[in-house]
Amino acid sequence: MPTVVPLTPTVTIRSNSFDPARTDKSVLCIDVGRERLRFMVQDAHRRGCYLEDYTFPSLLTDHALADALPDLIHNHPVLSAGPWQEIRVGVNSPSFTLVPQPLFRKEYASSYLALMRGSTLPAHEFAHAYAHESEGFLSIFNMERALFDYFSGVYPLQPLTFVHQVGALIQATADLDRRLLTSHNIWLYFDDEFVTIIYRESHQLRYCNRFGYKNVQDLSYYVLYVLDEQKVLLETANIVLYGEVTPFAESYTALSQFLPHMSFGHTPPSLSLAPEFGELPNHRYLSVYGLSLIGERANE
């Protein structure tokens, strides 16, 4: 039998306000994908009080995501605790689409994704839907059945919400946008070799998509293409960066040649965090922060 190497967090933030005996008053937010898992706990006062960040070894990324989780979650003092007041899981899966609420039909959820993908979902996946009530649409995304069953088994009889990672970003940018005075605001969220582009005009979502890229030339092309398609002037566009990007990254250097008003983002204003979170870059964890701002329930 192969030896299992325990995963250790690359980042750990723990506040003294975290009380493992009061999970019934706390919300657990988990952001999970093939490359990594991040989670944050909100205490009874809805303040972030605990965060950890894990990167999966490359060997695990070749297997089903549900296979990589048991060794981490079952042996973790926080992730295996409970019952929780609520668990919110952000799923970073390859396919998603947005459907206006008046046009949505539950029985056609798989068809919406098939139209976007150009192929039907494989048998081990299904289409999951989450309603963004305040935005007026639903996000539809593919999800592994084994992953859904795994979380349902780990957290039985507890309020469990699944949302796509892009859905969490939509939630976070809506909160950020409400406090901005500029009318054309664009967020770029970097995650490995993907960038999610969200554009809001006059506090309305106008564009949302995710692009995979292999080099900064492709990245620059996609960003400039979206700005041109949406008729946003480079001289006036407010571009805010989040995720896995730094001022020393090649992607930042390349984009700064074209985008004069580009900056790194801050924590969403409606999110309360313990003082210990001040050690973290404000722009790094927007996807898990977005989960903490979710108030609606999912629809399947």
C-alpha positions as CSV (number, residue, x, y, z in Angstrom):
1,M,0.0,0.0,0.0
2,P,1.5,3.4,-1.0
3,T,2.5,5.8,1.8
4,V,0.1,8.7,2.2
5,V,2.0,12.0,2.8
6,P,0.0,14.3,5.0
7,L,-0.9,17.6,3.4
8,T,0.3,20.7,5.2
9,P,-1.1,24.2,4.8
10,T,0.9,26.8,2.9
11,V,-0.9,29.5,4.9
12,T,-2.6,29.3,8.3
13,I,-4.4,32.2,10.0
14,R,-6.1,31.5,13.3
15,S,-7.7,34.1,15.6
16,N,-8.1,33.6,19.3
17,S,-11.9,34.2,18.7
18,F,-12.1,30.8,17.0
19,D,-14.0,28.4,19.2
20,P,-14.2,24.8,17.9
21,A,-16.9,24.1,20.4
22,R,-19.3,26.6,18.7
23,T,-19.4,25.3,15.1
24,D,-23.2,25.3,15.4
25,K,-23.0,29.1,15.3
26,S,-20.3,29.3,12.6
27,V,-20.2,29.1,8.8
28,L,-17.6,27.0,7.0
29,C,-16.6,28.2,3.5
30,I,-14.6,25.8,1.4
31,D,-13.1,26.8,-2.0
32,V,-11.9,23.6,-3.8
33,G,-10.5,22.7,-7.2
34,R,-8.0,20.3,-8.7
35,E,-5.0,22.4,-7.7
36,R,-5.9,23.5,-4.2
37,L,-8.3,23.7,-1.3
38,R,-8.8,26.8,0.8
39,F,-11.3,27.2,3.7
40,M,-12.3,30.0,6.1
41,V,-14.5,29.9,9.2
42,Q,-16.8,32.7,10.1
43,D,-17.6,32.9,13.8
44,A,-21.0,33.7,15.4
45,H,-20.5,37.4,14.7
46,R,-19.8,36.6,11.0
47,R,-16.2,37.5,11.3
48,G,-13.5,35.5,9.5
49,C,-11.5,33.9,12.3
50,Y,-9.7,30.9,10.7
51,L,-8.2,30.3,7.2
52,E,-6.0,27.7,5.7
53,D,-4.6,27.2,2.2
54,Y,-3.6,23.8,0.8
55,T,-2.0,22.9,-2.5
56,F,-2.5,19.4,-3.8
57,P,0.5,17.4,-5.1
58,S,0.6,17.0,-8.9
59,L,0.1,13.3,-8.4
60,L,-3.4,13.9,-6.9
61,T,-4.5,16.2,-9.7
62,D,-4.6,13.3,-12.1
63,H,-7.3,11.6,-10.1
64,A,-10.9,12.4,-9.2
65,L,-11.2,15.4,-6.9
66,A,-13.2,13.5,-4.3
67,D,-10.3,11.0,-4.0
68,A,-7.9,13.7,-2.8
69,L,-10.2,15.0,0.0
70,P,-10.7,12.2,2.6
71,D,-7.1,12.2,3.9
72,L,-7.2,15.9,4.5
73,I,-10.8,16.4,5.8
74,H,-11.2,13.3,8.0
75,N,-8.0,14.1,9.9
76,H,-8.5,17.8,10.2
77,P,-9.6,19.2,13.5
78,V,-11.7,22.0,11.9
79,L,-12.9,20.4,8.6
80,S,-14.0,17.3,10.4
81,A,-15.8,19.2,13.2
82,G,-19.5,20.1,13.3
83,P,-22.4,20.3,13.1
84,W,-22.0,23.7,11.4
85,Q,-24.7,26.4,11.1
86,E,-23.9,26.3,7.3
87,I,-21.3,24.9,4.9
88,R,-20.7,26.7,1.6
89,V,-18.6,25.0,-1.0
90,G,-17.1,26.8,-4.0
91,V,-16.4,24.4,-6.8
92,N,-13.7,25.3,-9.4
93,S,-14.9,23.1,-12.2
94,P,-14.2,23.7,-15.9
95,S,-17.6,24.6,-17.3
96,F,-20.1,27.2,-16.3
97,T,-22.7,29.5,-17.9
98,L,-25.1,32.2,-16.7
99,V,-28.9,31.9,-17.5
100,P,-31.4,34.8,-16.9
101,Q,-33.9,33.8,-14.3
102,P,-37.0,34.1,-16.4
103,L,-35.5,31.7,-19.0
104,F,-34.2,29.1,-16.6
105,R,-35.8,25.6,-16.5
106,K,-34.4,23.1,-14.1
107,E,-35.0,20.2,-16.5
108,Y,-32.8,21.9,-19.2
109,A,-29.8,22.6,-16.9
110,S,-27.6,20.0,-18.6
111,S,-28.6,21.3,-22.0
112,Y,-27.5,24.8,-21.1
113,L,-24.0,23.5,-20.3
114,A,-23.9,21.2,-23.4
115,L,-24.6,24.2,-25.6
116,M,-21.8,26.1,-24.0
117,R,-19.3,23.2,-24.0
118,G,-20.2,21.8,-27.4
119,S,-20.7,18.4,-25.8
120,T,-22.8,16.6,-23.3
121,L,-21.6,16.0,-19.7
122,P,-19.9,12.7,-19.0
123,A,-21.9,10.2,-16.9
124,H,-19.9,10.9,-13.7
125,E,-20.9,14.6,-13.7
126,F,-24.2,16.6,-13.5
127,A,-25.3,20.2,-13.9
128,H,-25.8,22.1,-10.7
129,A,-27.5,25.5,-10.5
130,Y,-27.2,28.4,-8.1
131,A,-29.5,31.3,-8.1
132,H,-28.0,34.8,-7.8
133,E,-31.3,36.4,-6.8
134,S,-30.1,40.0,-6.6
135,E,-28.5,39.7,-10.0
136,G,-31.5,38.1,-11.8
137,F,-29.7,35.0,-13.2
138,L,-28.5,31.5,-12.3
139,S,-25.0,30.1,-12.7
140,I,-25.0,26.6,-14.1
141,F,-21.9,24.5,-13.7
142,N,-20.6,20.9,-14.0
143,M,-19.9,19.0,-10.8
144,E,-18.6,15.5,-10.1
145,R,-21.2,13.3,-8.6
146,A,-18.6,11.8,-6.3
147,L,-17.7,15.2,-5.0
148,F,-21.3,16.1,-4.3
149,D,-21.9,12.8,-2.6
150,Y,-18.6,13.1,-0.6
151,F,-19.5,16.5,0.9
152,S,-23.1,15.4,1.5
153,G,-21.8,12.4,3.5
154,V,-19.1,14.3,5.5
155,Y,-21.7,17.0,6.5
156,P,-25.0,15.1,6.8
157,L,-28.2,16.9,7.7
158,Q,-26.4,20.3,7.7
159,P,-27.3,23.3,5.4
160,L,-24.9,22.7,2.4
161,T,-24.7,25.2,-0.5
162,F,-22.7,24.5,-3.7
163,V,-21.7,27.4,-5.9
164,H,-19.2,27.7,-8.7
165,Q,-16.0,29.6,-8.0
166,V,-17.0,32.3,-10.6
167,G,-20.3,32.6,-8.7
168,A,-18.4,33.5,-5.5
169,L,-16.4,36.0,-7.5
170,I,-19.7,37.5,-8.8
171,Q,-20.9,37.9,-5.3
172,A,-17.7,39.5,-4.1
173,T,-17.5,42.0,-7.0
174,A,-21.1,43.0,-6.4
175,D,-20.1,44.0,-2.9
176,L,-17.0,45.8,-4.1
177,D,-18.8,47.6,-6.9
178,R,-21.5,49.1,-4.6
179,R,-18.8,51.3,-2.9
180,L,-17.1,52.4,-6.1
181,L,-17.7,55.8,-7.7
182,T,-16.4,54.8,-11.1
183,S,-19.0,53.5,-13.6
184,H,-16.8,51.1,-15.6
185,N,-15.2,48.5,-13.3
186,I,-13.4,45.4,-14.4
187,W,-12.0,42.7,-12.1
188,L,-9.3,40.2,-13.2
189,Y,-9.0,37.1,-11.0
190,F,-6.0,34.9,-11.6
191,D,-5.9,31.2,-10.8
192,D,-3.0,29.2,-12.2
193,E,-3.3,29.4,-16.0
194,F,-6.8,30.9,-16.0
195,V,-8.1,34.5,-15.7
196,T,-11.7,35.3,-14.9
197,I,-12.9,38.7,-16.3
198,I,-15.9,40.4,-14.7
199,Y,-17.2,43.7,-16.0
200,R,-19.8,45.9,-14.2
201,E,-21.2,49.1,-15.7
202,S,-23.2,51.4,-13.5
203,H,-23.5,48.6,-10.9
204,Q,-24.9,46.1,-13.4
205,L,-23.1,42.9,-14.5
206,R,-22.3,43.3,-18.2
207,Y,-19.8,40.5,-18.8
208,C,-18.3,37.4,-17.1
209,N,-16.1,34.8,-18.6
210,R,-13.0,32.7,-17.8
211,F,-10.1,32.2,-20.2
212,G,-7.2,29.7,-20.1
213,Y,-3.9,31.0,-21.3
214,K,-0.3,29.6,-21.7
215,N,1.6,32.8,-22.0
216,V,1.2,36.6,-21.3
217,Q,0.6,37.3,-25.0
218,D,-2.6,35.2,-24.9
219,L,-3.6,36.8,-21.6
220,S,-3.1,40.3,-23.0
221,Y,-5.1,39.4,-26.1
222,Y,-8.1,38.1,-24.1
223,V,-8.2,41.1,-21.8
224,L,-7.9,43.6,-24.6
225,Y,-10.5,41.7,-26.7
226,V,-13.0,41.9,-23.9
227,L,-12.4,45.6,-23.3
228,D,-12.8,46.2,-27.1
229,E,-15.9,44.1,-27.3
230,Q,-17.5,45.9,-24.4
231,K,-16.4,49.3,-25.8
232,V,-14.5,50.2,-22.7
233,L,-11.8,52.8,-23.2
234,L,-8.4,51.8,-21.9
235,E,-7.8,55.3,-20.7
236,T,-10.8,55.3,-18.4
237,A,-11.2,51.6,-17.4
238,N,-10.8,50.8,-13.7
239,I,-9.0,47.5,-13.6
240,V,-8.6,45.6,-10.3
241,L,-6.5,42.5,-9.8
242,Y,-7.2,39.6,-7.5
243,G,-6.0,36.0,-7.0
244,E,-2.6,34.5,-7.8
245,V,-0.8,37.6,-9.1
246,T,1.8,40.0,-7.7
247,P,3.5,43.2,-8.8
248,F,6.5,41.1,-9.9
249,A,4.5,38.6,-12.0
250,E,5.0,38.5,-15.8
251,S,1.3,38.8,-16.3
252,Y,1.2,42.1,-14.3
253,T,4.2,43.5,-16.3
254,A,2.6,42.6,-19.6
255,L,-0.9,44.1,-18.8
256,S,0.5,47.3,-17.3
257,Q,1.8,48.2,-20.7
258,F,-1.8,48.6,-21.9
259,L,-3.8,49.4,-18.8
260,P,-2.9,52.7,-17.1
261,H,-5.5,52.4,-14.3
262,M,-4.7,49.0,-12.9
263,S,-4.4,48.3,-9.2
264,F,-4.5,45.4,-6.7
265,G,-7.8,44.9,-4.9
266,H,-8.9,45.2,-1.3
267,T,-11.1,43.0,0.9
268,P,-14.8,43.3,0.2
269,P,-16.2,46.1,2.4
270,S,-19.1,43.9,3.9
271,L,-16.6,41.2,5.0
272,S,-15.4,41.4,8.6
273,L,-12.1,39.7,9.4
274,A,-10.1,39.2,12.6
275,P,-7.0,41.3,13.0
276,E,-4.7,38.3,12.3
277,F,-5.9,38.4,8.6
278,G,-3.9,41.6,8.2
279,E,-0.9,39.3,7.5
280,L,-2.5,38.3,4.2
281,P,-2.4,40.1,0.8
282,N,-5.8,41.8,0.5
283,H,-6.3,40.6,-3.1
284,R,-5.3,36.9,-2.7
285,Y,-8.4,35.1,-1.4
286,L,-11.4,36.8,-3.2
287,S,-13.0,33.5,-4.1
288,V,-13.3,32.2,-0.6
289,Y,-14.2,35.7,0.7
290,G,-17.0,35.7,-1.9
291,L,-18.4,32.5,-0.4
292,S,-18.7,34.2,3.0
293,L,-20.9,36.9,1.4
294,I,-23.5,34.5,0.0
295,G,-26.9,34.7,1.4
296,E,-29.2,32.9,-1.0
297,R,-29.7,29.1,-1.2
298,A,-28.7,26.9,-4.1
299,N,-31.0,25.3,-6.5
300,E,-30.4,21.9,-8.1
